Amino acid sequence: METLPQDFIDFVRALQKHAKYEAHSYKLAKALGMRVRLGMTNYAMPAADDRPIIVLSPWYFGGNNDVTRHEIGHVMLYWSGLERLIIQEHGLEEGMQVIERLCQQAVAFLQITQPMVDEAISRHGVSAQAVSFLQKLTGATPQAAMSRLIYDDPNAERAGFITSGNYIAQIASCNLRLPFWLFDRVPEPHVVLPGASLRGLPHGGGLLGMLTGGSSERWYWEGA
């Protein structure tokens, strides 16, 4: 169970490579042999006879969107065999919560493929500028692009945050603990984290920060 998230993402990556890194959600489903059908609600039937079925409402059918990616994630998790292990370990009710979180985590990986991330890091390193590059390239939200970059390497020490006004609105971290948490008041992130890469989001959307390496525990910070 400890390696569950990474095992699933490794499986997702393998399927993406098989599909030649198709980033359009509808085309990806078709490339992987999933049958996409029109319905009134969105759900997946991974164990359907012949081939898995994804049912999408008219607002999402045929398009390139995160709802389709989430349902693709359900099929991928079933294919991986991990869904059965999760339910065995946690039971049905709690297991479904774990499953939903994993499928939502897969969304950013399905929208932002490995070649895109590799290009962003090649151009800008692991930085706020790389996040902006991924946003422009894919149309992803700042949170999705930030999370995709941070969780790309499970052995790396990376963390990121997004502010709203003077408060922390979003956080993602991998092997690196930030000295603040969601909804904390941090009016001057550049003072708290002098080594962070920072970039303002357009239209007054706040500030995005990325941090790599080191340990935040050596820094002293008292909440404002």
Backbone hydrogen bonds in HBPLUS format (Angstrom, degrees):
<---DONOR---> <-ACCEPTOR-->    atom                        ^
c    i                          cat <-CA-CA->   ^        H-A-AA   ^      H-
h    n   atom  resd res      DA  || num        DHA   H-A  angle D-A-AA Bond
n    s   type  num  typ     dist DA aas  dist angle  dist       angle   num
A0004-LEU N   A0001-MET O   3.16 MM   3  4.95 162.5  2.20 102.3 106.6     1
A0007-ASP N   A0003-THR O   2.84 MM   4  5.95 159.9  1.88 162.5 169.4     2
A0008-PHE N   A0004-LEU O   3.00 MM   4  6.17 160.5  2.03 156.9 161.3     3
A0009-ILE N   A0005-PRO O   3.00 MM   4  6.25 164.7  2.02 149.8 154.0     4
A0010-ASP N   A0006-GLN O   2.87 MM   4  5.99 156.6  1.92 149.0 155.5     5
A0011-PHE N   A0007-ASP O   3.12 MM   4  6.34 148.2  2.23 139.4 147.5     6
A0011-PHE N   A0008-PHE O   3.04 MM   3  5.07 117.7  2.44  95.0 110.4     7
A0012-VAL N   A0008-PHE O   2.88 MM   4  6.24 154.4  1.94 150.7 158.5     8
A0013-ARG N   A0009-ILE O   2.88 MM   4  6.12 161.6  1.92 152.3 156.4     9
A0014-ALA N   A0010-ASP O   3.05 MM   4  6.28 152.0  2.13 141.2 148.5    10
A0015-LEU N   A0011-PHE O   3.06 MM   4  6.38 156.2  2.12 150.3 155.9    11
A0016-GLN N   A0012-VAL O   2.91 MM   4  6.20 154.2  1.98 150.2 158.2    12
A0017-LYS N   A0013-ARG O   2.93 MM   4  6.19 159.6  1.97 151.1 155.8    13
A0018-HIS N   A0014-ALA O   3.03 MM   4  6.29 154.2  2.10 141.9 149.1    14
A0019-ALA N   A0015-LEU O   2.94 MM   4  6.23 142.8  2.09 143.3 153.3    15
A0019-ALA N   A0016-GLN O   3.06 MM   3  5.00 120.9  2.42  92.6 107.7    16
A0021-TYR N   A0016-GLN O   2.79 MM   5  4.91 166.8  1.80 148.5 147.2    17
A0020-LYS N   A0017-LYS O   3.00 MM   3  4.95 154.8  2.07 108.8 110.4    18
A0028-LEU N   A0024-HIS O   2.81 MM   4  5.95 150.2  1.90 156.1 166.0    19
A0029-ALA N   A0025-SER O   3.05 MM   4  6.30 159.8  2.09 148.6 152.7    20
A0030-LYS N   A0026-TYR O   3.15 MM   4  6.46 161.6  2.19 148.7 153.3    21
A0031-ALA N   A0027-LYS O   2.83 MM   4  6.00 152.8  1.91 145.0 153.3    22
A0032-LEU N   A0028-LEU O   3.02 MM   4  6.23 140.4  2.19 147.1 156.4    23
A0034-MET N   A0029-ALA O   2.90 MM   5  5.21 157.7  1.95 162.1 154.6    24
A0033-GLY N   A0030-LYS O   3.05 MM   3  5.09 161.2  2.08 106.3 110.2    25
A0035-ARG N   A0052-PRO O   2.86 MM  17  6.12 165.5  1.88 166.0 161.1    26
A0054-ILE N   A0035-ARG O   2.75 MM  19  6.13 160.0  1.79 163.1 168.3    27
A0037-ARG N   A0054-ILE O   2.78 MM  17  6.12 163.8  1.80 160.7 165.5    28
A0056-LEU N   A0037-ARG O   2.90 MM  19  6.30 161.7  1.94 163.7 166.4    29
A0039-GLY N   A0056-LEU O   2.84 MM  17  5.48 155.0  1.90 138.1 137.5    30
A0043-TYR N   A0055-VAL O   3.01 MM  12  5.34 153.1  2.08 140.5 147.7    31
A0055-VAL N   A0043-TYR O   2.80 MM  12  5.34 171.4  1.81 169.6 171.6    32
A0045-MET N   A0053-ILE O   2.72 MM   8  5.08 163.8  1.75 163.3 164.9    33
A0048-ALA N   A0045-MET O   3.23 MM   3  5.55 161.1  2.27 118.0 117.6    34
A0053-ILE N   A0045-MET O   3.18 MM   8  5.08 163.3  2.20 122.9 127.0    35
A0051-ARG N   A0049-ASP O   2.81 MM   2  5.76 124.0  2.12 115.8  99.1    36
A0060-TYR N   A0057-SER O   2.96 MM   3  5.70 156.0  2.02 125.2 131.6    37
A0061-PHE N   A0057-SER O   3.03 MM   4  5.98 138.8  2.20 154.4 164.7    38
A0063-GLY N   A0060-TYR O   3.23 MM   3  5.58 164.7  2.26 124.8 128.3    39
A0069-ARG N   A0065-ASN O   3.32 MM   4  6.62 157.5  2.37 139.1 145.6    40
A0070-HIS N   A0066-ASP O   2.86 MM   4  6.02 152.9  1.93 145.5 151.9    41
A0071-GLU N   A0067-VAL O   3.16 MM   4  6.50 158.4  2.21 148.3 153.0    42
A0072-ILE N   A0068-THR O   2.88 MM   4  6.18 153.3  1.95 151.3 159.7    43
A0073-GLY N   A0069-ARG O   2.88 MM   4  6.14 149.6  1.97 145.3 153.7    44
A0074-HIS N   A0070-HIS O   3.19 MM   4  6.63 139.9  2.36 139.8 149.6    45
A0074-HIS N   A0071-GLU O   3.11 MM   3  5.07 123.0  2.45  92.9 106.8    46
A0075-VAL N   A0071-GLU O   3.27 MM   4  6.68 155.9  2.33 147.2 152.1    47
A0076-MET N   A0072-ILE O   2.92 MM   4  6.22 164.0  1.94 156.4 161.3    48
A0077-LEU N   A0073-GLY O   2.86 MM   4  6.02 157.7  1.91 148.5 154.5    49
A0078-TYR N   A0074-HIS O   3.06 MM   4  6.26 154.9  2.12 144.7 151.2    50
A0079-TRP N   A0075-VAL O   2.87 MM   4  6.14 163.9  1.90 154.3 159.0    51
A0080-SER N   A0076-MET O   2.92 MM   4  6.12 148.2  2.02 146.3 154.7    52
A0081-GLY N   A0078-TYR O   3.12 MM   3  5.46 149.6  2.22 107.9 116.5    53
A0086-ILE N   A0082-LEU O   2.89 MM   4  6.12 154.1  1.95 154.6 161.6    54
A0087-ILE N   A0083-GLU O   3.13 MM   4  6.42 163.0  2.16 154.3 157.2    55
A0088-GLN N   A0084-ARG O   3.00 MM   4  6.20 154.7  2.07 146.6 154.1    56
A0089-GLU N   A0085-LEU O   2.96 MM   4  6.08 150.4  2.05 144.2 151.8    57
A0090-HIS N   A0086-ILE O   2.85 MM   4  5.94 165.5  1.87 155.8 159.8    58
A0091-GLY N   A0087-ILE O   2.78 MM   4  4.72 141.4  1.92 128.8 135.3    59
A0095-GLY N   A0091-GLY O   2.85 MM   4  5.39 136.8  2.04 132.3 146.1    60
A0096-MET N   A0092-LEU O   2.92 MM   4  5.93 147.3  2.03 143.5 149.4    61
A0097-GLN N   A0094-GLU O   3.12 MM   3  5.24 125.8  2.43  97.9 111.5    62
A0098-VAL N   A0094-GLU O   3.18 MM   4  6.60 154.2  2.25 149.1 155.7    63
A0099-ILE N   A0095-GLY O   2.89 MM   4  6.16 159.4  1.94 150.4 156.6    64
A0100-GLU N   A0096-MET O   2.94 MM   4  6.09 159.2  1.98 144.7 149.5    65
A0101-ARG N   A0097-GLN O   3.11 MM   4  6.32 156.4  2.16 144.9 150.9    66
A0102-LEU N   A0098-VAL O   3.00 MM   4  6.27 159.4  2.05 152.5 158.0    67
A0103-CYS N   A0099-ILE O   2.96 MM   4  6.20 160.9  2.00 153.0 158.1    68
A0104-GLN N   A0100-GLU O   2.99 MM   4  6.16 148.4  2.09 142.3 150.8    69
A0105-GLN N   A0101-ARG O   2.88 MM   4  6.12 145.9  2.00 142.8 152.8    70
A0106-ALA N   A0102-LEU O   2.99 MM   4  6.28 141.7  2.14 142.5 152.6    71
A0107-VAL N   A0104-GLN O   3.19 MM   3  5.30 143.6  2.33  98.8 108.8    72
A0110-LEU N   A0106-ALA O   2.92 MM   4  6.16 145.3  2.04 154.9 165.6    73
A0110-LEU N   A0107-VAL O   3.13 MM   3  5.18 123.8  2.46  95.9 110.2    74
A0111-GLN N   A0107-VAL O   2.95 MM   4  6.19 142.5  2.09 148.9 159.8    75
A0112-ILE N   A0108-ALA O   2.88 MM   4  5.86 162.0  1.91 147.1 152.3    76
A0116-MET N   A0113-THR O   3.13 MM   3  5.43 123.7  2.46 104.0 117.8    77
A0117-VAL N   A0113-THR O   3.17 MM   4  6.57 157.1  2.22 152.2 158.7    78
A0118-ASP N   A0114-GLN O   2.86 MM   4  6.08 167.4  1.88 163.1 166.7    79
A0119-GLU N   A0115-PRO O   3.01 MM   4  6.13 152.1  2.09 140.0 147.0    80
A0120-ALA N   A0116-MET O   3.00 MM   4  6.25 157.0  2.05 146.8 153.2    81
A0121-ILE N   A0117-VAL O   2.96 MM   4  6.22 163.4  1.99 157.6 160.9    82
A0122-SER N   A0118-ASP O   2.95 MM   4  6.06 152.6  2.02 141.4 149.6    83
A0123-ARG N   A0119-GLU O   2.98 MM   4  6.18 150.2  2.07 147.6 154.6    84
A0124-HIS N   A0120-ALA O   2.85 MM   4  5.91 165.4  1.88 152.6 157.2    85
A0125-GLY N   A0121-ILE O   2.74 MM   4  4.12 144.1  1.87 120.2 124.3    86
A0130-ALA N   A0127-SER O   3.12 MM   3  5.17 124.7  2.45  94.5 107.9    87
A0131-VAL N   A0127-SER O   3.24 MM   4  6.66 148.3  2.34 141.9 150.1    88
A0132-SER N   A0128-ALA O   3.08 MM   4  6.41 158.1  2.13 147.9 153.0    89
A0133-PHE N   A0129-GLN O   2.95 MM   4  6.21 151.1  2.03 143.5 151.8    90
A0134-LEU N   A0130-ALA O   3.02 MM   4  6.30 156.5  2.08 147.2 152.3    91
A0135-GLN N   A0131-VAL O   2.96 MM   4  6.27 152.4  2.04 149.0 157.2    92
A0136-LYS N   A0132-SER O   3.01 MM   4  6.26 167.0  2.03 154.1 156.0    93
A0137-LEU N   A0133-PHE O   2.97 MM   4  6.12 150.4  2.06 145.0 153.9    94
A0138-THR N   A0134-LEU O   2.99 MM   4  6.01 148.5  2.09 145.6 152.2    95
A0139-GLY N   A0135-GLN O   2.65 MM   4  5.05 151.8  1.72 147.7 153.2    96
A0145-ALA N   A0141-THR O   3.00 MM   4  6.22 171.8  2.01 163.4 164.9    97
A0146-MET N   A0142-PRO O   2.89 MM   4  5.94 158.8  1.93 147.4 153.9    98
A0147-SER N   A0143-GLN O   2.93 MM   4  6.05 167.8  1.95 150.7 154.1    99
A0148-ARG N   A0144-ALA O   2.91 MM   4  6.04 158.6  1.95 148.0 154.4   100
A0149-LEU N   A0145-ALA O   3.16 MM   4  6.32 157.4  2.22 144.0 148.9   101
A0150-ILE N   A0146-MET O   3.01 MM   4  6.23 160.2  2.05 152.1 158.0   102
A0151-TYR N   A0147-SER O   2.93 MM   4  5.98 170.1  1.94 156.9 158.8   103
A0156-ALA N   A0153-ASP O   3.15 MM   3  5.46 161.9  2.18 112.7 118.3   104
A0213-GLY N   A0157-GLU O   2.78 MM  56  4.90 155.8  1.84 138.2 141.8   105
A0158-ARG N   A0174-CYS O   2.96 MM  16  5.24 156.8  2.01 147.4 153.3   106
A0174-CYS N   A0158-ARG O   2.72 MM  16  5.24 154.9  1.78 176.5 169.3   107
A0159-ALA N   A0211-LEU O   2.90 MM  52  5.22 147.2  2.01 152.9 155.0   108
A0211-LEU N   A0159-ALA O   2.80 MM  52  5.22 156.7  1.86 162.0 161.0   109
A0160-GLY N   A0172-ALA O   2.78 MM  12  5.32 154.4  1.84 164.1 165.4   110
A0172-ALA N   A0160-GLY O   3.06 MM  12  5.32 155.9  2.12 143.4 142.0   111
A0161-PHE N   A0209-GLY O   2.96 MM  48  5.28 148.7  2.06 143.2 149.3   112
A0209-GLY N   A0161-PHE O   2.87 MM  48  5.28 164.9  1.89 153.6 157.1   113
A0162-ILE N   A0170-GLN O   2.97 MM   8  4.96 148.8  2.07 135.0 135.8   114
A0169-ALA N   A0162-ILE O   2.75 MM   7  5.62 152.8  1.82 149.9 159.2   115
A0170-GLN N   A0162-ILE O   3.13 MM   8  4.96 153.0  2.20 139.7 140.3   116
A0163-THR N   A0207-LEU O   2.85 MM  44  5.16 152.9  1.92 143.2 152.4   117
A0164-SER N   A0167-TYR O   2.77 MM   3  5.34 156.0  1.83 152.9 160.0   118
A0167-TYR N   A0164-SER O   3.16 MM   3  5.34 163.0  2.19 119.8 123.7   119
A0186-VAL N   A0166-ASN O   2.68 MM  20  5.47 144.1  1.81 151.1 162.6   120
A0168-ILE N   A0184-ASP O   3.00 MM  16  5.58 149.1  2.10 152.5 162.3   121
A0183-PHE N   A0168-ILE O   2.75 MM  15  4.85 162.4  1.78 144.3 145.4   122
A0184-ASP N   A0181-TRP O   3.10 MM   3  5.71 158.9  2.14 139.6 139.8   123
A0191-VAL N   A0188-GLU O   2.99 MM   3  5.53 147.3  2.10 114.7 123.9   124
A0192-VAL N   A0188-GLU O   3.27 MM   4  6.65 158.8  2.32 151.1 157.1   125
A0193-LEU N   A0189-PRO O   2.80 MM   4  5.82 165.2  1.82 155.9 159.8   126
A0196-ALA N   A0193-LEU O   3.11 MM   3  5.54 169.6  2.12 119.6 122.1   127
A0197-SER N   A0210-MET O   2.77 MM  13  5.09 163.4  1.80 158.5 159.4   128
A0210-MET N   A0197-SER O   2.81 MM  13  5.09 152.3  1.88 144.9 154.4   129
A0199-ARG N   A0208-LEU O   2.89 MM   9  5.31 142.0  2.04 150.7 160.9   130
A0208-LEU N   A0199-ARG O   2.85 MM   9  5.31 172.7  1.85 153.2 155.7   131
A0201-LEU N   A0206-GLY O   2.83 MM   5  5.44 178.5  1.83 155.8 155.8   132
A0205-GLY N   A0202-PRO O   3.11 MM   3  5.63 139.3  2.28 111.0 121.0   133
A0218-ARG N   A0215-SER O   3.42 MM   3  6.24 173.1  2.42 119.2 121.1   134
A0219-TRP N   A0216-SER O   3.00 MM   3  5.53 160.8  2.04 115.8 122.0   135
